[in-house]
Amino acid sequence: MDWPDGADKLAESFAELSLERTITKGLKSAEEIDRLTVDEKLGDIERAVYLLSSGQEVQRISVIKSLPQLLRDHNADCMKRVVPKVKEVLHVAGSDVQVAATQAFLTIIENQIVSYPVFAQTFLQSMLQSIDNRDPAIAYSWLETLLEVISFLPKDIIKKEILTITISKGQLSQSVHSRLASCKILGRVATKFDSFMIKKEILPLVTSLCQDVDYEVRGCMCRQLDAVARGLGLESTKSAILPELVELSNDEESFVRLAALETVVSLLSLLDDETCVNTIIPLMCRFCENALQNEDPTLPSVAHQFGRLCHGLSVNLNEDQKIWFLDFYRRMCVLGLTEGKSKSSDRMTPNLLNIFEEEDSYAECRQCAGYNFPCMVLFAGPRNFKTELYSTFSSLCDDPHRLVRRTVACGFHEVAKLLGSSVLMIQQELINLLKDDSPEVLEGLVPHVPETLEMFAKGGGNVVTESKISGFGFDNLILCKRLTGLADLVPALMAAESQAACSRRWRLHRDLITQFECLPKCLTSDQIYYKFLPVLFKHLTTNRVLPVKLAAARTICVFIRHNRKLEQRQELCCRLIEECCHGNSSWKRILFMDICKILMEMFSKMFFKEYFYEFVLELAQDPVANVRLKFCHLLPALKKQIKLPTDRPLLQQLELMVRRLMAHEKDRDVAERIRHSVLELDKIQIGMDSGTNRFYMDDDLADQRKEEEERLLIELEEKEKEEAEKSMKNPSSAKVGGRKKSNEDGKLTKKGNKTMKSLSSAKSSKTGKNSPIGDASSLSSSSSIRPRSRGGSDGNIVGLKATPTRPRKGSDGSAAQATAHNVVKRLYNESTSGHSSKKSSSSSRKSSATTTSSASSTSTDGKPRRKISKS
């Protein structure tokens, strides 16, 4: 196209687009509407006959598609009046009508709307005539439909109506198209008859077609030999089919040789050991060697079928033959690569591999070989991987063609599973694939990242796991203490995430972030906290793609769920509140409510109410209407978190916010949404928590399980601290150890106070006089939101020693004081169990805890400080 002419045409196109005119292209004229109008008084049969006789093509297609339903409703009338009209239309109809007829006929026989004899007499004859249509597309469509129909017909109808025509079409005097159709029909009908019938009626024609003068006919018949052989049986196959197959494997045309290879691989499960040893193995060795020496077009197919071939023949091969097959596979994996050629040369000259067609065929061969690598590991045995296949695997992972590396990446997890305890041998290859510059390689690796990393964690031998803790019923928690192992994979995982973020494939980035949810099973909390969480928070607040932000939010919640350090969990919760709930952009506050949905799904109700419930209520008075609208959608889920009588203050705050929105909301969409939400809220039954007489539903049991898991994390953290402190203590001087322990507890208490102070300041910054939530708080018993008391009626926080059972709520006396004391102990990272062995250390810790509780129950201005519970 000449550039000036093209520019003129482009300018004219833009000019036409800029004109304001009525688009009339899709409108029908009055005359066309009259032709398409049908009398409404006509019945189904009369309307169908009328449309088939004088209707438009689209109307005829509609009638033919409704033919199965007409036969169900009006069988006799339809067979008498409609079906003959359909057969008349098919003689002159176009491709769209013909395709609609194939679908209708197939539906009729699948659902057995008419009997088999009626179908054979009425519809089958039209199908047999239509496979000779002059239009290749129409003929192919009818032939494929006929092959499907044969599966439903009985043997007598196939023999009488189809087999005779098939044999006549397979004669040498017929056209190539007819002989090709005969080959396909013979392969399908061979599965319907017994061995005697196949020998008598079908086998002579099969032999003739295998020796046809046209190579397409020979190849097509060769692909049907598998079905014919299974109908014949083993002995007849050895005498009649194998000689033809051997001859076809030496055919002069690569198309026929390729068909012979595929048929041999499919027949391996049928043949006996003697036939495989004496015939198939020598035949395949000669076939593969000739393909590699001549470098003919069958070589990529040889590489593609090589895994199935080795797997099928593995029990019949001796050691020398196994060595030959492995050597041949190694040669295919480096086919077309010169010495010193690596991935770096491909990056320097990225277009050189696509200049020559032979280079593409070599890359295709290596790609197919890489596809079969897991099967070859199974063939050689995992014990022999290092000596036989490791260098080949390393070469495939560093192949200059990106599609080869992508194929190896797709099967990397299978190789890792097969290697088992020796999986660390391929750790460097995994690092290279994670750091690959091509997004296609990362796309192949990402879907199976959890399986791969877990195999490295289990097979590395340096992971200490505790999969079952007695007494708590928590069997799903896996605690990992990494010594070295997977720490080397952390930079590679970060590089993969950076590569996915820089690419324009946001789906790849989202999937990779989602797969990071498996990291708590493989890495420590510190590794996740310092390496991955900063990146995820960055995407949470700066990424422009909403699915990526939601994936980052969910992964962050998973990391919080499995983090083993209370201080880090509290800091992450504070950061979510500061950056999202108190964010300066409305979309951040909307995102915070999406995060709350994830938190309610993943954590217990107690955890959500202690950390996030009151903060999300603040968004009811947000100045942006979209934020309030999102809050209205969240109201039913918020009400489901409440349990009476413990959470009555939260219920009152929620009802207050709803009444305020209904009374003062001016935005039309928000007002309408709040009305719908109120109707939903009325249907929700609030859960009851009445101490020991608790009625457990499915949701209650699931929530109790989550609470026990969260409590178990705290108990395990305290246990680890005790063990660490005992190992550091000097056994000869208990007094000195007690002072040292007391000082360490004081330090932990200061850290807990620091984290609590950040969250309390975040809360107080939103509850001032000018804050919308401040008005709601003024209606309660104090000028600010009171901390939710778990132990006493006066709202003071006291402590309790940790117990494995859930503490009773709302009770009086010593039990209430003990429960509150436990909350404070956990809040400030103090260890409560196993410290009463020595009286001196116990008394010092008790005084420290009492001082801390008194100091932390009030803030600097004398008001109650909001409590953060470990539960």
C-alpha positions in Angstrom: 0.0 0.0 0.0 1.3 3.4 -1.0 1.8 5.6 2.1 0.1 8.7 0.7 -2.9 6.8 -0.4 -3.1 5.0 2.9 -2.9 8.3 4.8 -5.8 9.6 2.7 -7.9 6.6 3.3 -7.2 6.8 7.0 -8.2 10.5 7.1 -11.4 9.7 5.2 -12.2 6.9 7.7 -11.7 9.3 10.7 -13.9 11.9 8.9 -16.7 9.4 8.5 -16.4 8.5 12.2 -16.6 12.1 13.2 -19.9 12.7 11.2 -23.0 12.7 13.3 -25.5 10.5 11.4 -28.0 7.8 12.0 -26.6 4.3 11.7 -28.9 2.3 9.4 -26.8 -0.7 8.6 -28.5 -3.0 11.0 -32.1 -1.8 10.3 -34.6 -3.7 8.2 -36.8 -2.1 5.6 -40.5 -2.4 5.6 -40.5 -4.9 2.8 -38.0 -7.1 4.6 -40.0 -7.0 7.7 -43.1 -8.1 5.7 -41.2 -11.0 4.3 -40.0 -12.1 7.8 -43.5 -11.7 9.4 -45.4 -15.0 10.0 -49.1 -15.4 11.0 -49.3 -15.9 14.7 -52.3 -18.2 14.3 -50.2 -20.9 12.6 -49.3 -24.0 14.6 -45.8 -25.3 15.1 -46.0 -27.8 12.2 -47.7 -25.3 9.8 -45.2 -22.6 10.7 -42.2 -24.9 10.2 -43.6 -26.1 6.8 -44.2 -22.5 5.7 -40.8 -21.2 6.7 -39.0 -24.2 5.1 -40.9 -23.5 1.8 -40.8 -19.7 1.5 -38.8 -18.4 4.4 -35.4 -16.8 4.6 -32.2 -18.7 5.3 -32.1 -17.6 8.9 -35.7 -18.8 9.4 -34.9 -22.2 7.8 -31.9 -22.6 10.2 -34.2 -21.9 13.1 -36.6 -24.5 12.0 -33.9 -27.1 11.5 -32.4 -26.4 14.9 -35.9 -26.9 16.5 -36.4 -30.2 14.7 -35.6 -32.4 17.7 -38.2 -30.6 19.8 -40.8 -30.8 17.0 -40.2 -34.6 16.9 -40.8 -34.8 20.6 -44.0 -32.8 20.6 -45.5 -33.8 17.2 -43.8 -37.0 16.1 -46.2 -38.2 13.5 -47.0 -34.9 11.9 -43.3 -33.8 11.9 -42.2 -37.1 10.3 -44.9 -36.8 7.6 -44.7 -33.0 6.8 -41.5 -31.4 8.2 -38.8 -34.0 7.6 -39.5 -34.3 3.9 -39.2 -30.6 3.5 -35.9 -30.6 5.4 -34.5 -33.2 3.1 -35.6 -31.1 0.1 -33.9 -28.0 1.5 -30.6 -29.8 2.1 -30.1 -30.5 -1.5 -29.6 -26.8 -2.3 -28.9 -25.3 1.1 -25.7 -23.4 2.0 -23.1 -24.3 4.6 -24.9 -22.7 7.5 -28.1 -24.7 7.0 -26.0 -27.9 6.4 -24.1 -27.5 9.7 -27.4 -26.8 11.6 -28.7 -30.1 10.1 -25.7 -32.1 11.2 -26.2 -30.9 14.8 -30.0 -31.6 14.7 -29.5 -35.2 13.3 -26.8 -36.0 15.9 -29.1 -34.7 18.7 -31.9 -36.9 17.5 -29.9 -40.1 17.6 -28.1 -39.2 20.9 -31.5 -38.7 22.7 -33.2 -41.6 20.8 -36.1 -39.4 19.8 -36.9 -41.8 17.0 -36.2 -45.6 16.8 -33.1 -46.9 15.1 -34.9 -48.3 12.1 -36.7 -45.0 11.5 -33.5 -43.0 11.9 -31.7 -45.3 9.4 -34.5 -45.0 6.9 -35.1 -41.3 7.2 -32.0 -39.5 8.3 -29.1 -41.9 7.7 -29.6 -42.0 3.9 -29.4 -38.2 3.7 -26.1 -38.3 5.7 -24.6 -40.9 3.4 -25.4 -38.8 0.4 -24.1 -35.6 1.9 -20.6 -36.9 2.6 -20.0 -36.6 -1.2 -20.9 -33.0 -1.3 -18.8 -30.8 -3.6 -18.0 -28.4 -0.9 -15.2 -29.9 1.2 -16.3 -28.1 4.4 -19.8 -29.5 4.1 -18.6 -33.0 3.2 -16.2 -33.0 6.2 -18.9 -31.8 8.6 -21.3 -34.6 7.5 -18.5 -37.2 7.6 -17.6 -36.3 11.2 -21.3 -36.5 12.1 -21.6 -39.9 10.5 -18.6 -41.2 12.5 -20.4 -40.0 15.7 -23.7 -41.6 14.7 -22.0 -45.0 14.1 -21.2 -45.2 17.8 -25.0 -45.2 18.6 -26.3 -47.5 15.9 -26.6 -51.3 16.3 -24.5 -53.8 14.3 -27.3 -55.0 12.0 -28.0 -51.4 10.7 -24.3 -50.7 10.3 -23.8 -53.8 8.3 -26.8 -53.3 6.1 -26.8 -49.5 5.6 -23.1 -48.4 6.1 -20.7 -51.2 5.5 -21.8 -51.9 1.9 -21.4 -48.2 0.9 -18.1 -48.0 2.7 -16.6 -50.9 0.8 -17.8 -49.5 -2.5 -16.3 -46.1 -1.7 -12.9 -47.7 -0.9 -12.4 -49.2 -4.4 -9.5 -47.9 -6.4 -11.8 -46.6 -9.1 -13.3 -44.1 -6.6 -11.9 -40.6 -6.0 -9.3 -39.9 -3.4 -11.9 -38.1 -1.3 -14.1 -41.2 -1.3 -11.3 -43.5 -0.4 -10.3 -41.2 2.5 -13.8 -41.3 3.8 -13.8 -45.1 3.5 -10.7 -45.3 5.6 -12.2 -43.3 8.4 -15.5 -45.2 8.4 -13.7 -48.6 8.4 -11.8 -47.6 11.5 -15.0 -46.7 13.3 -17.1 -49.7 12.2 -14.2 -52.1 13.1 -15.0 -51.5 16.8 -18.6 -52.7 16.3 -17.9 -56.2 14.8 -16.3 -59.4 16.0 -13.0 -60.8 14.7 -14.5 -63.1 12.2 -16.6 -60.4 10.6 -13.6 -58.1 10.4 -11.5 -60.8 8.7 -14.2 -61.6 6.2 -15.6 -58.2 5.2 -13.1 -55.4 6.3 -9.6 -56.8 6.3 -9.2 -57.3 2.5 -10.2 -53.6 1.9 -7.9 -52.5 4.8 -4.9 -54.3 3.1 -5.8 -52.7 -0.2 -6.0 -49.2 1.2 -2.7 -49.6 3.0 -1.1 -50.2 -0.4 -3.0 -47.4 -2.2 -1.2 -45.4 -4.8 -2.0 -42.1 -3.0 0.1 -41.4 0.0 -2.8 -39.6 1.8 -4.9 -42.7 1.6 -2.1 -44.9 2.9 -1.4 -42.5 5.8 -5.1 -42.2 6.7 -5.6 -46.0 6.6 -2.4 -46.4 8.7 -3.9 -44.3 11.5 -7.0 -46.6 11.6 -4.9 -49.8 12.0 -5.0 -49.4 15.8 -8.8 -49.7 15.9 -8.8 -52.6 13.3 -6.1 -54.4 15.3 -8.0 -54.2 18.6 -11.0 -55.6 16.8 -9.0 -58.5 15.3 -7.1 -59.5 18.4 -3.4 -60.3 19.0 -2.9 -63.3 16.8 -4.6 -61.9 13.7 -2.8 -58.6 14.3 0.6 -60.3 14.3 -0.2 -62.1 11.0 -2.1 -59.4 9.1 -1.5 -56.0 10.6 2.1 -56.0 11.6 3.5 -56.7 8.1 1.6 -53.8 6.7 2.8 -51.6 9.6 6.4 -52.5 9.0 6.1 -51.7 5.3 4.4 -48.4 6.0 7.1 -47.4 8.4 9.6 -47.6 5.5 7.4 -45.6 3.1 9.0 -43.0 0.9 6.6 -40.3 2.2 7.2 -38.8 5.6 3.5 -38.3 6.1 3.0 -42.1 6.0 6.0 -42.9 8.2 4.8 -40.4 10.8 1.4 -42.2 10.8 3.1 -45.5 11.2 5.1 -44.3 14.2 2.0 -43.0 16.0 0.2 -46.3 15.3 3.1 -48.4 16.6 3.1 -46.4 19.9 -0.7 -46.8 20.2 -0.4 -50.6 19.7 2.2 -51.2 22.4 -0.4 -52.0 25.0 -1.9 -54.7 22.8 1.3 -56.5 21.7 3.0 -59.3 23.7 6.6 -59.4 24.9 7.8 -61.6 22.1 6.5 -59.3 19.4 7.9 -56.3 21.1 11.4 -57.8 21.5 11.6 -59.4 18.0 9.8 -56.9 15.9 8.9 -53.5 17.5 12.2 -52.7 19.2 14.4 -53.3 16.1 11.9 -51.5 14.0 11.8 -48.4 16.2 15.6 -48.3 16.7 16.1 -48.3 12.9 13.3 -45.8 12.4 14.7 -43.3 15.0 18.2 -43.7 13.7 17.2 -43.0 10.1 15.1 -40.0 11.2 18.1 -38.5 13.1 20.6 -39.1 10.4 18.4 -37.9 7.5 16.9 -35.1 9.7 13.6 -35.6 7.9 10.3 -33.9 9.0 9.4 -36.9 11.2 12.1 -36.0 13.7 9.9 -33.6 15.9 7.2 -36.3 16.0 9.8 -38.9 17.0 10.8 -36.6 19.9 7.1 -36.1 20.8 6.3 -39.8 20.9 9.7 -40.9 22.4 8.5 -40.7 26.0 5.5 -43.0 25.3 7.7 -45.3 23.3 10.3 -45.7 26.0 7.6 -46.2 28.7 5.8 -48.8 26.7 9.0 -50.8 25.9 10.8 -50.3 29.2 9.9 -53.9 30.4 11.3 -55.4 27.2 14.6 -53.6 26.9 17.9 -55.0 28.1 20.6 -52.8 29.5 22.3 -52.1 26.2 19.1 -51.1 24.6 18.2 -48.8 27.5 21.6 -47.1 27.1 20.9 -46.7 23.4 17.5 -45.1 24.0 19.0 -42.7 26.6 21.8 -41.8 24.3 19.4 -41.1 21.4 17.3 -38.9 23.7 20.4 -36.9 24.8 21.3 -36.3 21.1 17.8 -35.0 20.4 18.0 -32.6 23.3 21.0 -30.8 21.9 20.1 -31.1 18.2 21.0 -27.9 16.3 23.1 -26.5 19.2 26.7 -25.6 18.5 29.3 -25.8 21.1 29.3 -22.7 23.3 25.9 -21.6 22.2 23.8 -20.5 25.2 20.9 -18.4 26.2 23.0 -15.3 26.2 23.7 -15.5 22.5 20.0 -15.7 21.9 19.4 -12.5 23.9 22.1 -10.7 22.0 20.7 -11.7 18.6 17.1 -12.5 19.2 16.0 -12.8 15.5 18.7 -15.2 14.3 16.9 -18.3 15.4 13.9 -17.5 13.3 15.7 -16.8 10.0 16.3 -20.4 8.9 13.5 -22.9 8.8 15.8 -25.7 9.9 16.6 -23.9 13.1 12.9 -23.8 13.9 12.6 -27.6 13.3 15.6 -28.2 15.6 14.0 -26.0 18.3 10.7 -27.9 17.8 12.6 -31.2 18.2 14.2 -30.0 21.5 10.9 -28.7 22.7 9.2 -32.0 22.2 12.2 -33.7 23.9 11.8 -31.4 26.8 8.1 -32.2 27.0 9.1 -35.9 27.5 11.8 -35.3 30.1 9.7 -36.4 33.2 9.0 -39.7 31.4 12.7 -40.2 30.7 13.5 -39.6 34.4 11.1 -42.4 35.2 12.6 -44.5 32.4 16.2 -44.0 33.6 15.3 -44.1 37.3 15.7 -41.3 39.8 18.9 -42.9 41.2 20.6 -42.6 37.8 19.5 -39.0 37.2 22.8 -37.4 38.1 24.9 -39.6 35.8 22.5 -40.0 32.9 20.2 -37.0 32.6 21.4 -34.1 34.8 23.6 -32.5 32.1 20.8 -32.8 29.6 18.3 -31.2 32.0 20.7 -28.4 32.6 21.1 -27.9 28.9 17.3 -27.8 28.3 16.8 -25.2 31.1 19.5 -23.0 29.5 18.3 -23.6 25.9 18.6 -20.5 23.6 15.0 -20.9 22.5 12.4 -19.6 24.9 9.7 -22.2 24.0 12.1 -25.0 24.9 12.7 -23.4 28.3 9.0 -22.8 28.8 8.2 -26.5 28.1 10.8 -27.6 30.6 9.4 -25.1 33.1 5.9 -26.6 32.7 7.2 -30.0 33.7 9.6 -28.9 36.4 7.3 -29.9 39.3 7.0 -33.4 37.9 10.8 -33.8 37.8 11.0 -32.5 41.3 8.4 -35.1 42.5 10.3 -37.9 40.8 13.6 -37.0 42.3 12.3 -37.0 45.9 15.0 -36.5 48.4 17.5 -35.7 45.7 15.6 -32.6 44.5 18.2 -30.1 45.7 20.3 -31.3 42.8 18.2 -29.2 40.4 17.9 -26.2 42.7 20.2 -24.1 40.5 18.1 -24.9 37.4 15.0 -23.7 39.3 16.8 -20.4 40.2 17.8 -19.9 36.5 14.2 -20.4 35.3 12.8 -18.1 38.0 15.3 -15.4 36.8 14.6 -16.0 33.1 14.0 -12.8 31.1 11.1 -14.3 29.1 7.7 -14.0 30.6 6.6 -17.2 28.7 9.0 -19.2 30.8 7.6 -17.7 34.0 4.1 -18.5 32.8 5.0 -22.2 32.5 6.6 -22.2 36.0 4.1 -20.2 38.0 1.0 -22.6 38.1 3.1 -25.3 39.9 5.2 -23.1 42.2 3.6 -24.4 45.4 4.2 -28.0 44.5 7.8 -27.3 43.5 8.7 -25.4 46.6 7.1 -27.9 48.9 9.1 -30.7 47.3 12.3 -28.7 47.9 11.2 -28.1 51.5 10.5 -31.8 52.1 13.4 -33.2 50.1 16.1 -30.8 51.3 16.5 -32.6 54.6 16.9 -29.4 56.6 13.3 -28.7 57.5 11.9 -29.4 61.0 8.2 -29.9 60.8 5.5 -30.3 63.5 2.4 -31.4 61.7 0.4 -32.4 64.8 0.2 -30.9 68.2 -1.5 -33.1 70.8 -4.3 -31.7 72.9 -5.3 -28.9 70.5 -6.7 -30.9 67.5 -4.8 -28.6 65.0 -3.4 -31.0 62.4 -3.0 -28.5 59.5 -0.3 -26.2 61.0 3.1 -26.8 59.5 5.9 -25.0 61.2 9.2 -24.6 59.4 12.6 -23.7 60.8 14.9 -23.1 57.8 18.6 -23.6 58.4 19.9 -22.9 54.9 17.9 -24.7 52.1 15.2 -22.5 50.5 16.9 -19.3 51.6 18.8 -19.5 48.3 15.5 -19.4 46.4 14.3 -16.2 48.0 16.3 -13.8 45.6 15.1 -15.9 42.7 11.5 -15.6 43.8 11.9 -11.9 44.2 13.5 -11.6 40.8 10.5 -13.5 39.3 8.1 -11.2 41.0 10.0 -8.2 39.7 10.0 -9.6 36.1 6.2 -10.3 36.3 5.6 -6.8 37.6 7.6 -5.1 34.9 5.9 -7.1 32.1 2.5 -6.1 30.8 1.0 -9.4 31.7 -1.0 -8.5 34.8 -2.6 -12.0 34.9 0.9 -13.5 35.3 1.7 -11.1 38.1 -1.6 -11.8 39.9 -1.1 -15.6 39.6 2.5 -15.4 40.9 1.4 -13.3 43.9 -1.4 -15.8 44.6 1.0 -18.7 44.5 3.1 -16.9 47.2 0.5 -18.1 49.7 2.4 -21.3 50.0 5.5 -19.6 51.4 4.6 -20.1 55.1 5.1 -23.8 54.5 8.6 -23.3 53.2 10.1 -20.2 54.7 10.3 -18.7 58.2 8.2 -15.8 59.4 11.2 -13.5 59.4 12.1 -14.3 55.8 8.6 -13.6 54.7 8.3 -10.5 56.8 11.5 -8.8 55.7 11.6 -9.9 52.0 8.1 -10.4 50.6 5.7 -8.3 52.7 7.3 -4.9 51.8 6.9 -5.8 48.1 3.3 -6.9 48.6 2.4 -3.7 50.5 3.9 -1.7 47.7 1.7 -3.4 45.1 -1.3 -3.0 47.5 -1.0 0.7 47.6 0.6 1.6 44.2 -0.3 -1.0 41.6 -3.0 0.2 39.2 -4.5 -3.3 38.4 -7.3 -4.2 40.8 -6.9 -8.0 40.5 -3.2 -7.6 41.4 -4.1 -5.5 44.5 -6.7 -8.0 45.6 -4.2 -10.9 45.2 -1.6 -9.0 47.2 -4.2 -8.3 49.9 -5.1 -11.9 50.2 -1.5 -13.1 50.3 -0.8 -10.5 53.0 -3.7 -11.9 55.0 -2.3 -15.5 54.6 1.1 -14.3 55.8 -0.5 -12.7 58.9 -2.5 -15.9 59.5 0.7 -18.0 59.6 3.1 -15.5 61.1 4.5 -16.9 64.4 5.5 -13.7 66.0 2.8 -11.6 67.8 4.7 -8.4 67.4 4.9 -8.8 63.6 1.3 -9.7 63.4 0.3 -6.6 65.3 2.5 -4.4 63.2 1.0 -5.8 59.9 -2.5 -5.2 61.2 -1.5 -1.7 62.1 -0.1 -1.1 58.7 -3.2 -2.4 56.9 -5.2 0.1 59.0 -2.9 3.0 58.5 -2.3 2.6 54.7 -5.8 1.5 53.7 -8.4 2.4 56.2 -6.8 5.7 57.0 -5.5 6.2 53.4 -5.8 9.6 51.8 -7.4 8.1 48.6 -11.0 6.8 48.5 -9.9 3.7 46.5 -7.6 2.7 49.4 -10.5 2.8 51.8 -12.7 0.9 49.4 -9.9 -1.7 49.1 -9.8 -1.9 52.9 -13.3 -3.2 52.9 -12.3 -5.8 50.4 -9.5 -6.8 52.7 -12.0 -7.0 55.6 -14.0 -9.6 53.5 -10.9 -11.7 53.2 -10.1 -11.3 56.9 -13.6 -12.4 57.9 -13.2 -15.4 55.7 -9.8 -16.4 56.9 -9.7 -15.4 60.6 -11.9 -16.1 63.5 -14.6 -13.6 64.5 -12.8 -12.8 67.7 -9.6 -11.8 65.8 -11.5 -9.5 63.3 -13.5 -7.8 66.1 -10.4 -7.2 68.2 -8.3 -5.7 65.4 -10.5 -4.3 62.6 -14.2 -4.1 63.5 -14.3 -0.6 65.0 -12.0 0.8 62.3 -14.3 -0.4 59.5 -17.3 1.2 61.2 -15.6 4.6 60.8 -16.0 4.3 57.1 -19.8 4.7 57.5 -19.3 8.5 57.8 -16.7 8.8 55.0 -17.1 12.0 52.9 -16.9 10.0 49.6 -20.1 8.4 48.5 -18.5 5.4 46.9 -16.8 4.5 50.2 -20.2 4.6 52.0 -21.8 2.6 49.2 -19.1 -0.1 49.6 -19.7 0.0 53.4 -23.4 -0.7 52.8 -22.5 -3.8 50.9 -20.4 -4.9 53.8 -23.1 -4.5 56.5 -24.5 -8.1 56.4 -21.1 -9.6 56.8 -20.4 -7.2 59.7 -23.6 -8.3 61.5 -22.7 -12.0 61.1 -19.5 -11.4 63.2 -21.5 -10.3 66.3 -22.3 -12.7 69.1 -24.5 -11.7 72.0 -24.3 -10.8 74.8 -20.5 -10.3 74.5 -20.6 -8.0 71.5 -23.6 -5.9 72.4 -21.6 -2.7 72.3 -20.5 -3.4 68.8 -24.1 -4.2 67.8 -25.2 -0.9 69.2 -22.5 1.0 67.2 -23.5 -0.9 64.1 -27.2 -0.1 64.5 -26.3 3.6 65.2 -24.3 3.8 62.0 -27.2 2.3 60.0 -29.8 4.7 61.5 -27.5 7.6 60.8 -27.0 6.6 57.2 -30.8 6.2 56.7 -31.5 9.5 58.3 -28.8 11.7 56.8 -27.7 10.1 53.5 -28.1 12.4 50.5 -26.6 10.3 47.8 -29.3 8.5 45.8 -27.3 5.3 45.2 -26.1 5.0 48.8 -29.6 5.6 50.1 -31.1 2.9 47.9 -28.3 0.5 48.9 -28.8 1.1 52.6 -32.5 0.3 52.3 -31.6 -3.1 50.6 -29.0 -3.7 53.3 -31.5 -3.1 56.1 -33.8 -5.7 54.6 -30.9 -8.2 54.5 -29.9 -7.3 58.1 -33.3 -8.1 59.3 -33.0 -11.6 57.9 -29.7 -12.3 59.7 -30.0 -14.1 63.0 -27.4 -12.9 65.5 -25.3 -15.7 67.0 -25.5 -16.4 70.8 -22.6 -17.1 73.1 -24.0 -18.1 76.5 -21.0 -19.7 78.1 -21.2 -23.5 78.3 -24.7 -23.7 76.9 -23.6 -22.9 73.4 -25.5 -24.2 70.4 -22.9 -25.0 67.7 -23.8 -24.6 64.0 -21.4 -25.3 61.2 -20.2 -21.7 61.1 -19.7 -21.8 64.9 -17.6 -25.0 64.7 -15.5 -23.5 61.9 -15.0 -20.3 63.8 -14.0 -22.3 66.9 -11.5 -24.2 64.9 -9.9 -20.9 63.7 -9.8 -19.6 67.3 -8.0 -22.7 68.4 -5.5 -22.4 65.6 -4.8 -18.8 66.5 -4.5 -19.7 70.1 -2.1 -22.5 69.2 0.2 -20.1 67.4 0.4 -18.0 70.6 1.1 -21.0 72.8 3.8 -22.3 70.4 5.4 -18.8 70.4 5.5 -18.8 74.2 6.8 -22.3 74.3 9.7 -21.4 72.0 10.5 -18.4 74.1 10.6 -20.5 77.2 13.0 -23.0 75.5 15.2 -20.2 74.3 15.3 -18.5 77.7 16.0 -21.8 79.5 18.9 -22.5 77.1 20.4 -19.1 77.8 19.9 -19.4 81.6 22.9 -20.3 83.8 22.0 -23.4 85.8 24.5 -22.7 88.6 22.9 -19.3 89.5 19.1 -19.3 89.5 19.0 -15.9 91.1 21.1 -14.2 88.3 19.0 -16.1 85.7 15.8 -14.8 87.3 17.0 -11.2 87.1 18.0 -11.7 83.5 14.7 -13.2 82.7 12.8 -10.4 84.4 14.8 -7.8 82.4 14.0 -9.6 79.1 10.4 -9.6 80.0 10.6 -5.9 80.6 12.1 -5.4 77.1 9.3 -7.5 75.5 6.7 -5.4 77.4 8.2 -2.2 76.1 8.0 -3.6 72.5 4.4 -4.6 73.1 3.6 -1.1 74.5 5.2 0.4 71.4 3.1 -1.6 69.0 0.0 -1.0 71.1 0.7 2.7 71.2 0.9 2.9 67.4 -2.5 1.3 67.0 -4.0 3.3 69.8 -2.7 6.5 68.2 -4.2 5.4 64.9 -7.5 4.9 66.6 -7.4 8.2 68.5 -6.6 10.2 65.4 -9.9 9.1 64.0 -12.0 9.7 67.1 -11.5 13.4 67.7 -14.1 16.1 67.9 -14.1 16.7 64.2 -14.3 13.0 63.3 -17.6 11.6 62.2 -17.1 8.6 64.5 -16.7 11.0 67.4 -20.5 11.8 67.4 -21.3 8.1 67.5 -19.0 7.5 70.4 -20.5 10.4 72.4 -23.7 8.4 72.7 -21.9 5.6 74.5 -20.9 5.5 78.1 -17.6 7.4 77.6 -16.4 10.1 75.3 -14.4 7.6 73.2 -15.0 4.0 72.1 -14.5 1.9 75.2 -12.1 -1.1 75.0 -14.0 -4.3 74.6 -13.7 -6.1 78.0 -13.4 -9.8 78.0 -13.0 -10.4 81.7 -14.9 -8.0 84.0 -18.0 -5.8 83.9 -16.1 -2.6 84.7 -14.0 -2.8 81.5 -10.6 -3.1 83.3 -8.1 -5.4 81.8 -6.5 -8.0 84.1 -4.6 -11.2 83.3 -4.9 -14.9 83.4 -2.6 -17.9 82.9 -3.0 -19.5 79.4 -5.2 -22.6 79.3 -5.8 -25.0 76.3 -9.6 -24.6 76.5 -11.5 -21.5 75.5 -12.1 -19.2 78.5 -15.7 -18.4 79.5 -16.8 -14.9 78.7 -18.9 -12.6 80.8 -18.4 -14.4 84.1 -17.4 -13.0 87.5 -14.8 -13.5 90.2 -11.5 -15.3 89.8 -12.3 -16.8 86.4 -12.9 -13.3 84.9 -9.7 -12.0 86.4 -7.8 -15.0 85.1 -9.1 -14.5 81.6 -8.2 -10.8 81.5 -4.8 -11.6 82.9 -4.2 -14.0 80.1 -5.0 -11.4 77.5 -2.5 -8.9 78.9 0.2 -11.5 79.3 -0.2 -12.4 75.6 -0.5 -8.8 74.5 3.0 -8.0 75.8 4.7 -11.2 74.7 5.1 -12.5 78.2 5.4 -16.2 78.8 2.8 -17.5 81.2 3.3 -21.3 81.4 6.2 -23.2 82.9 7.7 -20.2 84.8 6.6 -21.2 88.3 9.4 -23.6 89.0 11.4 -21.0 90.9 9.7 -18.6 93.3 12.2 -15.7 92.9 11.7 -15.4 89.1 7.9 -15.9 89.5 7.5 -13.1 91.9 9.6 -10.7 89.9 7.6 -11.4 86.7 4.3 -11.1 88.6 5.2 -7.6 89.9 6.4 -6.6 86.4 3.1 -7.8 84.8 1.0 -6.0 87.5 2.9 -2.7 86.8 2.6 -3.1 83.1 -1.2 -3.9 83.3 -1.8 -0.8 85.4 0.3 1.4 83.1 -1.2 0.1 79.8 -4.8 0.2 80.8 -4.8 4.0 80.5 -3.3 6.2 77.9 -1.3 9.4 78.4 -4.4 11.5 78.6 -6.0 9.3 81.2 -8.6 7.6 78.8 -8.9 3.9 78.4 -6.6 2.4 75.8 -8.1 0.0 73.2 -7.0 -3.6 73.8 -5.4 -5.8 71.2 -5.8 -9.5 72.0 -3.6 -12.3 70.7 -6.7 -14.3 70.0 
